[in-house]
Amino acid sequence: MSFSLDVWQAAEDDIADAAAWYAGRSGNLGTQFLDVVAQSLSHVRVGPEAFPAVHGKVRRALLTRFPYALFFFVDDDFVRVVACMHVRRDPVRWQKRAR
């Protein structure tokens, strides 16, 4: 079963900010970051239960190559992505979104 994907605007902003930061370091790093995010979102859509719950019903998908994670929850037939954050950031920031 594949779930529909609902990426919240705040999560889209997180992704865009991180991609811009990486692009500023090296032209193709921003694109590589976006590719890894797209891969992770694809995996989350197909099997969200494969990722560990980290706060109530919120699950975390760690990105490969980058110290970021997608935070999401399953709501009926939707995977709702609430954040994409650096793993060293204060978790309160994404936890507030998930309420």
Backbone bond lengths (Angstrom), bond angles and torsions (degrees), N, CA, C in turn:
res aa  C-N    CA-C-N  psi(-1)  N-CA   C-N-CA  omega(-1)  CA-C   N-CA-C  phi
1 M - - - 1.457 - - 1.523 109.52 -
2 S 1.281 116.29 136.29 1.455 121.80 177.04 1.526 108.54 -111.71
3 F 1.302 116.11 133.10 1.455 122.42 -178.90 1.533 110.26 -90.50
4 S 1.309 115.88 153.17 1.460 120.26 170.53 1.516 108.01 -74.43
5 L 1.298 116.24 150.64 1.458 121.54 -175.88 1.524 110.19 -110.32
6 D 1.316 115.68 130.26 1.464 122.39 177.01 1.524 107.12 -126.01
7 V 1.323 115.99 100.11 1.468 120.70 179.47 1.523 106.99 -94.11
8 W 1.314 115.64 114.22 1.454 120.53 -178.38 1.526 110.09 -64.25
9 Q 1.319 115.95 152.16 1.461 121.38 -178.75 1.528 111.71 -56.08
10 A 1.324 117.10 -39.97 1.466 120.28 179.61 1.532 110.64 -61.54
11 A 1.332 117.28 -38.25 1.462 121.35 178.18 1.528 110.18 -69.23
12 E 1.339 116.96 -40.16 1.462 119.93 175.97 1.525 110.74 -60.53
13 D 1.333 116.26 -39.81 1.467 120.46 177.40 1.526 110.94 -64.59
14 D 1.343 116.87 -41.03 1.467 120.96 177.17 1.528 110.22 -58.13
15 I 1.326 115.59 -46.27 1.466 121.00 -177.87 1.528 110.39 -64.21
16 A 1.317 116.58 -45.49 1.471 120.60 179.98 1.534 111.31 -63.16
17 D 1.331 116.94 -41.69 1.468 120.28 179.40 1.527 111.51 -63.31
18 A 1.336 116.34 -44.34 1.466 119.96 -179.71 1.531 110.54 -66.51
19 A 1.324 116.91 -41.73 1.470 120.23 179.12 1.525 110.60 -62.36
20 A 1.323 116.80 -40.51 1.468 120.65 178.44 1.529 110.64 -65.16
21 W 1.320 116.74 -40.35 1.462 120.38 178.68 1.531 110.02 -61.69
22 Y 1.338 116.52 -46.90 1.466 119.97 179.74 1.530 111.22 -66.44
23 A 1.315 118.17 -37.77 1.462 121.28 178.41 1.528 110.64 -62.89
24 G 1.326 116.30 -32.93 1.456 120.59 177.14 1.514 113.15 -68.37
25 R 1.323 116.64 -22.57 1.463 121.05 179.01 1.517 111.03 -85.64
26 S 1.331 115.12 -37.03 1.457 121.78 179.92 1.521 107.10 -161.60
27 G 1.306 116.85 130.57 1.460 122.07 -173.86 1.511 115.72 -47.61
28 N 1.333 117.56 -41.85 1.458 118.51 -175.74 1.526 113.69 -92.13
29 L 1.313 118.34 -8.45 1.471 119.68 178.78 1.526 111.66 -65.70
30 G 1.308 117.69 -36.30 1.456 120.63 177.88 1.515 111.14 -62.61
31 T 1.314 116.75 -42.45 1.463 121.75 177.62 1.523 110.93 -66.23
32 Q 1.327 116.21 -40.81 1.463 119.92 177.82 1.528 110.80 -62.58
33 F 1.329 116.85 -40.28 1.459 120.57 177.68 1.533 109.82 -60.63
34 L 1.322 117.23 -46.68 1.470 120.68 179.82 1.527 111.49 -62.56
35 D 1.328 117.33 -36.23 1.466 120.65 177.13 1.526 111.16 -64.03
36 V 1.326 116.61 -42.73 1.465 120.89 179.15 1.525 110.73 -66.00
37 V 1.318 117.32 -40.00 1.472 120.86 176.81 1.525 109.60 -61.20
38 A 1.324 117.32 -45.60 1.466 121.17 -179.73 1.529 111.09 -61.15
39 Q 1.332 116.95 -41.65 1.469 121.01 176.91 1.525 110.59 -61.42
40 S 1.315 116.29 -45.92 1.462 120.50 -178.64 1.515 111.16 -64.41
41 L 1.328 117.49 -41.31 1.457 120.61 177.85 1.526 110.86 -61.52
42 S 1.314 116.33 -38.04 1.463 120.82 177.69 1.525 111.06 -62.59
43 H 1.327 116.68 -44.01 1.468 120.97 178.20 1.526 111.23 -64.36
44 V 1.308 116.61 -40.90 1.464 121.79 179.86 1.522 110.40 -63.36
45 R 1.316 117.48 -41.75 1.477 121.48 179.80 1.517 111.72 -60.37
46 V 1.322 116.45 -39.81 1.462 120.99 -174.83 1.529 111.81 -79.97
47 G 1.326 117.40 -38.25 1.463 119.68 -175.29 1.513 113.76 -144.91
48 P 1.318 118.06 66.29 1.467 119.25 -176.76 1.525 114.06 -61.65
49 E 1.334 116.50 -26.66 1.469 119.54 -179.12 1.522 112.49 -69.65
50 A 1.323 117.18 -14.92 1.467 121.13 -179.77 1.526 111.97 -72.96
51 F 1.315 117.11 -12.81 1.459 121.46 -177.10 1.522 109.82 -101.27
52 P 1.322 116.86 143.70 1.470 119.71 -174.29 1.528 112.97 -72.14
53 A 1.320 113.97 143.49 1.463 120.45 171.02 1.525 107.21 -75.68
54 V 1.331 116.27 132.98 1.461 120.13 -176.34 1.527 113.04 -119.62
55 H 1.330 116.01 -14.25 1.470 119.63 -178.99 1.529 107.67 -163.05
56 G 1.322 116.25 100.43 1.453 118.91 -176.47 1.518 109.64 60.56
57 K 1.324 116.76 -124.22 1.463 120.81 -179.71 1.529 113.00 -91.16
58 V 1.323 117.89 0.41 1.472 121.78 -179.21 1.528 109.85 -79.81
59 R 1.326 114.68 131.72 1.465 122.27 178.78 1.528 109.80 -110.86
60 R 1.331 115.28 162.70 1.460 120.52 -177.26 1.521 110.07 -128.20
61 A 1.319 115.43 131.86 1.464 121.99 173.63 1.529 107.33 -116.30
62 L 1.320 116.38 110.73 1.465 120.47 178.22 1.520 109.57 -73.31
63 L 1.322 116.33 137.71 1.456 120.78 176.66 1.524 109.37 -81.29
64 T 1.310 115.85 147.81 1.465 119.60 173.78 1.524 108.11 -82.35
65 R 1.327 116.12 147.74 1.473 124.05 176.21 1.518 115.87 71.67
66 F 1.308 118.26 -19.23 1.461 121.49 -176.89 1.532 109.30 -127.71
67 P 1.319 117.62 143.79 1.471 120.29 -177.64 1.534 112.53 -82.43
68 Y 1.314 115.66 53.44 1.459 123.06 -178.98 1.513 109.83 -126.49
69 A 1.326 115.16 161.40 1.460 121.15 177.06 1.520 109.31 -141.52
70 L 1.323 114.64 148.78 1.455 121.41 170.70 1.519 107.86 -93.70
71 F 1.304 117.21 134.82 1.460 122.37 176.94 1.525 107.36 -114.12
72 F 1.329 115.95 128.19 1.458 120.45 -172.92 1.523 110.94 -151.65
73 F 1.319 115.36 165.07 1.462 120.79 170.96 1.520 108.77 -139.23
74 V 1.330 114.99 158.31 1.453 121.42 179.16 1.518 107.86 -98.07
75 D 1.329 114.96 130.23 1.459 122.61 -179.77 1.525 107.17 -132.58
76 D 1.339 116.58 102.82 1.467 122.15 -174.38 1.525 109.20 57.24
77 D 1.315 117.91 -118.46 1.469 121.86 -178.55 1.523 112.55 -98.15
78 F 1.313 116.79 15.90 1.462 121.37 -177.50 1.522 110.91 -116.25
79 V 1.328 114.91 142.65 1.461 121.72 165.44 1.515 104.45 -101.87
80 R 1.326 116.13 120.04 1.467 121.06 -177.88 1.530 108.54 -107.26
81 V 1.322 115.16 112.38 1.469 121.79 -178.24 1.523 107.11 -89.71
82 V 1.342 115.42 118.38 1.466 119.76 -176.09 1.516 112.90 -98.76
83 A 1.348 117.59 -21.34 1.465 119.16 -176.68 1.525 111.17 -162.18
84 C 1.317 114.54 155.90 1.457 123.63 168.49 1.521 104.37 -134.02
85 M 1.316 116.16 105.72 1.463 119.33 -171.95 1.516 112.36 -132.67
86 H 1.312 113.80 153.70 1.460 121.60 172.81 1.521 106.99 -60.06
87 V 1.318 116.86 137.83 1.462 120.15 -174.83 1.528 113.19 -68.20
88 R 1.315 117.72 -13.87 1.473 120.08 178.26 1.522 113.01 -95.27
89 R 1.335 117.55 0.72 1.466 121.05 178.69 1.520 109.56 -73.97
90 D 1.300 115.94 158.82 1.456 122.08 177.39 1.535 108.88 -63.63
91 P 1.338 118.85 121.21 1.463 120.50 -177.09 1.527 113.98 -66.01
92 V 1.304 117.74 -15.57 1.466 120.00 179.30 1.524 110.59 -58.59
93 R 1.316 116.46 -32.02 1.466 120.65 -178.16 1.531 111.95 -60.05
94 W 1.333 118.11 -47.64 1.464 119.21 179.14 1.515 111.30 -81.59
95 Q 1.318 118.06 -27.69 1.461 120.15 179.75 1.537 111.55 -64.38
96 K 1.319 116.94 -35.38 1.469 120.02 176.81 1.515 111.21 -63.35
97 R 1.312 117.22 -36.17 1.470 120.99 -179.84 1.521 112.02 -67.58
98 A 1.314 115.99 -30.93 1.459 120.88 -173.62 1.532 113.39 -81.93
99 R 1.285 117.85 -4.37 1.469 119.92 -178.04 1.491 112.63 -71.76
